Amino acid sequence: MSRGLLFSFIFHGFVIFMTALTLPFMLREAVDLPPIVSVEFIEITDKTNIPFAPKAREIIEKVKKEDKRVVSEQAPPADKAKEKPDRIPMPEDKKEIKKIVKKKQNPEEIKPQIRQTSEFEKKELFDPDQIAALIDKAKEQQAETQKKADKLTQSSVKNSFARGLSLSEEDALRAQIFGCWSVPLGLPYDEKLLVRIKLKLKQDGSILKSEILDHERMNTPGQSFYRVLAESALRAVRICQPLKVPPTGYERWKDLQLNFDPTEMLKG
Amino acid sequence: MKKVIIIFLFFILSAGNASSLIKVDITRGNLDPLPIAVSPLHIDMKSENYKSLKEKKLGEEISKIIEKNFKSTGLFNPLKKNAFVQKPDIAHLKPRFEDWRLIKAQALVTGKILVKDKKLKVEFRLWDLTAAKEMAALSFTTTPTNWRRVAHIISDKIYERLTGETGYFDTRIIYVSETGPKDQRIKKLAIMDQDGYNTKYLTLGNELVLTPRFNPTNQLVTYMSYFKNMPRVYLLDIETGIQEVVGNFPGMTFAPRFSPDGKKIIMSFAKDGNSDIYSMDLETRVVEKITDHSAIDTSPSYSPDGKYICFNSDRSGLQQIYVMRSDGTQVKRVTFGKGLYGTPVWSPRGDLIAFTKVHKGRFYIGVMRSDGTGQRLLTENYYQEAPSWSPNGRVLIFYRETKTDSKGKGFSAKLWSIDITGYNERMIKTETDASDPSWSSLLSK
């Protein structure tokens, strides 16, 4: 009996502890996401990006130097800010700082462009909200590894950051599927007609796996049109393959979701 | 503690990644007809007279009817048989999908027939060639003389599976057959299959018949006939051939039509020179007056839920279409266009009302939403009238008359069909001239 009670206490204590611990994280994550998303949609393909003009580069480098100064001046208060909250223990932070320092000590490895972004990221470390800072730092590291691997330009690094397709890439894919999709005509006008298909793609754009996300609706009585619609969408994807995906960046688009919605077409 | 935080960090990061899954919206597609291959049905080895030519032909004929039905919808493109890559019997077991895809087919129909003990057994399979799987499979047993209907039922099942709406091939059309010179027309009631075959005449032609209408729930027909120069509303059971007069009205009755549940007839009825709309319960024979207005109210038609009635009226000066509740309240004018609007018919789907419009001497058949918005004129001609819906609300059938030339010749009246997109207009072959068509509900449900 007492043992059971003990287990109960431990279990409930654990549950309360977990919720207390996880919920704020979740909240903060939701709040942090929007600004990241807003950056995603404006990107253009590598090819269409205008390379830095020599003059512009000079100006940017000047700005960078100024930034450095700013960083070094403001550095001490940042350390203080880190000490305040109890949640994240000091040693870890120190380690991470060390890592950055190490990188700085090895200037041959890092191009000036990369240093620029890292300075920007460093700025964000001043944010008293430590978790957000940590997330950004993790992203920075992620970005850095990608930079090293791909040797991409600065802007395209940001692009892969966003993990999306650029407008022109998306348009090419969309136009291709428009041509393959025979829209069934018996669809009702006043029902929700969205079919979401999740795809796993091979390197060449052919389909490894396809899945209809709302498949339970396909067998709902009175919704037989939905099965027909979903099947027509699947057929379109299959006829179209290999899909017109960008030649590079397989990691970005290997998982793809297509949202088929003929509502606009039926109304027009 | 540190580990826990790291785990949570990973969790947050991975969650962030998952939400940035690339999503592409596909909002447009093409409306090209779907390429479909209809393989001839093969004869089962166990069949009687296995090698007889007649039965071999039957399989081919059935596949031809299916093809013709599909072609008439405008939604399918049946592929030519000489491009087929596999024998019908082998394809029926399991088609080689890649080979069929080569001829650009997206769907394949295969089948088999078996004649034994004077019974005809037909089975078919529908294959999705791009997904390489079977979509539907059914078999029917019937008497061999019924083979045309089997072909229509198969067409319906495939149509349903591929478009998501019910079919309309296993249906019949009742119409007024017209023969003789224009001033001395002999009008008979006639019925035929939806594709123009199996025509039968239901009346002798000694009385004038008008406006036959099918009961949407069974094979009962209401029509008007002049008896001793008095118009009367009749009921005719097609299966038994029994006719009866619905009621003796002292004045003029026009345009009878069934309610969606088939239990009432709604019509216009002229009394003391003013016509209003009346409904009549077929069981109790109680007549109820629905509109009471000094203007001429005619051509009533129920909405499929039975709650509303659309009709035309000249209460605004010119003939326009109105909608009201089925008890006669909340009368609302829905058409405001130039010209005259008439013969409104509510679609069995409930979303549209079909009508005839007359403007500057030309006749149009059109559709609009039940509130009068989204008006679309589908076809325009010298004289055309009386649209009637297919049971799935996708196709309209109507009749069109051609002009008589100065010598009094060249006049004809033919049945035409058009789907609600307005692109697929077809003439339906009839043995004689024809007018006032009405489409039945599905014979098999």
Interface residues (C-beta under 8 A of the other chain):
Chain A: L21 T22 F25 E29 L33 I36 V37 E40 R87 I88 P89 E92 L134 I135 A138 K139 A162 R163 G164 L165 E170 L173 R174 I177 F178 G179 C180 W181 S182 V183 P184 L185 G186 L187 P188 Y189 D190 K198 S224 F225 Y226 R227 V228 L229 E231 S232 A233 L234 R235 A236 R238 I239 R252 W253 D255 L256 Q257 L258 N259 F260 D261 P262 T263 E264 M265
Chain B: M1 K2 V4 I5 F8 L9 I12 L13 A15 G16 N17 S19 S20 L21 I22 K23 V24 D25 I26 T27 R28 G29 N30 L31 D32 L34 L75 Q106 D128 T130 A131 M135 E160 R161 L162 T163 G164 E165 D351 N392 R394 T421
